[in-house]
Amino acid sequence: MHSLTMEASYDSANVSSNDKETASEKIFVNHSEIAWQEMRKNWVGDPSKRTSELPMEPVISFNATYEEMLLNNHTPFHKPIPLAEMVDFLVDYWHGDGLFD
């Protein structure tokens, strides 16, 4: 696991040497933010390489019950269930039982 340290440095190499007064000024470089952006890119991937996917058919049957889905089933689901689909299922169930306003 990578650890980020809060580092910052000042880079005077990027300052134009044409202006002697501004050459002594320093530019802030946030190395932690750069490292975070790189780790995020590795995690989410390159968006330009993603293909546009057609919407998938729901994994959860429209007549599935809470008991069938979560209580009586000790085997893994036949396909991974997208988080949004599972949240929708649970919220609908909770609404039906009056557990969610």
C-alpha positions in Angstrom: 0.0 0.0 0.0 1.3 3.4 -0.8 1.5 6.0 1.9 1.1 9.6 1.2 3.2 12.1 3.0 2.3 15.7 3.1 5.1 17.2 1.1 5.3 20.4 -0.7 8.3 22.0 -2.4 8.9 25.1 -4.3 10.2 24.8 -7.8 12.1 27.8 -9.1 13.2 26.1 -12.3 9.8 26.8 -13.8 10.2 30.5 -13.3 11.3 32.5 -16.3 14.8 33.7 -16.0 14.0 36.7 -18.2 12.8 38.6 -15.2 15.4 38.7 -12.4 13.0 39.9 -9.8 10.5 37.1 -10.4 13.2 34.5 -10.7 13.8 34.6 -7.0 10.1 33.8 -6.4 9.2 30.2 -5.9 6.3 28.1 -7.3 4.5 25.8 -5.0 4.4 22.1 -6.1 2.1 19.8 -4.1 3.7 16.4 -4.5 1.1 14.7 -2.3 -1.7 15.9 -4.6 0.3 14.7 -7.7 0.8 11.3 -6.1 -2.9 11.1 -5.1 -4.0 11.9 -8.7 -1.7 9.2 -10.0 -3.0 6.6 -7.6 -6.6 7.6 -8.4 -5.9 7.2 -12.1 -4.6 3.7 -11.5 -7.7 2.9 -9.5 -10.4 4.2 -11.8 -8.5 3.6 -15.0 -8.1 5.6 -18.1 -11.5 7.0 -19.2 -10.4 7.2 -22.8 -9.9 3.4 -22.9 -13.4 2.6 -21.7 -15.9 1.3 -24.1 -19.5 2.5 -24.0 -21.5 -0.3 -22.5 -25.1 -1.0 -23.2 -27.3 -1.1 -20.0 -27.2 -4.6 -18.6 -30.3 -6.6 -17.8 -31.0 -6.6 -14.1 -29.4 -9.4 -12.2 -32.2 -9.4 -9.5 -35.5 -10.8 -10.7 -38.4 -8.4 -10.5 -40.3 -10.8 -8.3 -37.4 -11.6 -6.0 -38.1 -11.4 -2.3 -35.8 -10.2 0.5 -35.9 -13.7 2.0 -34.9 -15.3 -1.2 -32.1 -12.8 -1.8 -30.5 -12.5 1.6 -31.8 -14.9 4.2 -32.3 -18.4 2.7 -29.5 -18.3 0.2 -26.2 -19.7 1.4 -24.8 -19.9 -2.1 -23.2 -17.1 -4.0 -25.2 -15.2 -6.6 -25.0 -16.5 -10.1 -23.6 -13.1 -11.3 -22.2 -10.1 -9.4 -25.0 -7.6 -8.5 -24.2 -4.0 -9.2 -24.3 -1.8 -6.1 -27.0 0.5 -7.5 -29.2 -2.4 -8.3 -28.9 -3.9 -4.8 -29.5 -0.5 -3.2 -32.7 -0.1 -5.3 -33.8 -3.5 -4.3 -33.3 -2.9 -0.6 -34.9 0.6 -0.6 -37.9 -0.8 -2.4 -38.1 -3.6 0.3 -37.7 -1.1 3.1 -40.4 1.2 1.6 -42.8 -1.8 1.4 -42.2 -2.6 5.1 -42.5 1.1 6.2 -38.8 1.1 7.3 -37.7 3.9 5.0 -39.3 7.3 4.4 
